[in-house]
Amino acid sequence: MMKIRSRKSKKVYLGKKSIYEYEALSIGIPSRFRKDVEAFLDEDLKMRLKAEKNRIVIVLEPRENISVNKRITDKNK
């Protein structure tokens, strides 16, 4: 069984003159899925979410690193 948890965060700036508050949602992944998830730890993931009648389908896939130049130039050979 899994639960979607909500927590509120508060950041204080400029000696309490500005306060930024936001709500974050999280899902705990059961330990029985640890082997399947370990390959994706510390990776940037792209998320797609589809809400149906009585279910939520969340698809996470590795995000392509667009900051890396994929073209090989003469200097890199």
RAWOZI-V816643 format. One record per pair of residues at least 4 apart in sequence whose ideal C-beta (glycine too) atoms are under 8 Angstrom apart, sorted by the first residue. I is the first residue (numbers start at 1). J is the second residue. D is the distance in Angstrom with one decimal. If there is no record, write none. Layout:
# RAWOZI-V816643
i={I | I}
j={J | J}
d={D | D}
This chain:
# RAWOZI-V816643
i={2 | 2 | 2 | 2 | 3 | 3 | 4 | 4 | 4 | 5 | 5 | 5 | 5 | 6 | 6 | 6 | 7 | 7 | 7 | 8 | 8 | 8 | 8 | 9 | 9 | 9 | 9 | 10 | 10 | 10 | 11 | 11 | 11 | 12 | 12 | 12 | 13 | 13 | 13 | 13 | 14 | 27 | 29 | 29 | 29 | 33 | 34 | 37 | 40 | 40 | 40 | 43 | 43 | 44 | 44 | 44 | 45 | 45 | 45 | 45 | 46 | 46 | 46 | 46 | 47 | 47 | 47 | 48 | 48 | 48 | 49 | 49 | 49 | 49 | 50 | 50 | 50 | 51 | 51 | 51 | 52 | 52 | 72 | 72 | 73}
j={27 | 28 | 29 | 30 | 27 | 28 | 25 | 26 | 27 | 25 | 26 | 27 | 28 | 23 | 24 | 25 | 23 | 24 | 26 | 21 | 22 | 23 | 24 | 21 | 22 | 23 | 24 | 19 | 20 | 21 | 19 | 20 | 21 | 16 | 18 | 19 | 17 | 18 | 19 | 20 | 18 | 58 | 33 | 34 | 37 | 37 | 38 | 41 | 45 | 60 | 62 | 62 | 63 | 62 | 63 | 65 | 60 | 61 | 62 | 63 | 60 | 61 | 62 | 63 | 58 | 59 | 60 | 58 | 59 | 61 | 56 | 57 | 58 | 59 | 56 | 57 | 59 | 55 | 56 | 57 | 56 | 57 | 76 | 77 | 77}
d={6.1 | 6.4 | 7.8 | 6.9 | 7.7 | 7.2 | 5.9 | 7.5 | 5.7 | 7.0 | 5.1 | 7.4 | 7.3 | 5.9 | 7.4 | 5.6 | 7.3 | 5.6 | 7.2 | 6.5 | 7.5 | 5.4 | 7.8 | 7.0 | 5.6 | 7.6 | 5.9 | 6.2 | 7.3 | 4.9 | 7.2 | 4.5 | 7.7 | 5.5 | 7.5 | 5.5 | 7.0 | 4.2 | 7.4 | 6.9 | 5.2 | 7.8 | 5.4 | 7.7 | 5.8 | 5.6 | 6.1 | 7.0 | 6.4 | 7.0 | 6.9 | 5.5 | 7.5 | 7.3 | 4.3 | 7.5 | 4.4 | 6.5 | 6.3 | 6.0 | 7.2 | 5.4 | 7.4 | 4.4 | 6.6 | 7.1 | 5.5 | 7.5 | 4.5 | 8.0 | 6.7 | 7.2 | 5.3 | 7.7 | 7.4 | 4.5 | 7.8 | 7.9 | 5.5 | 7.9 | 7.5 | 6.9 | 5.3 | 6.7 | 7.8}
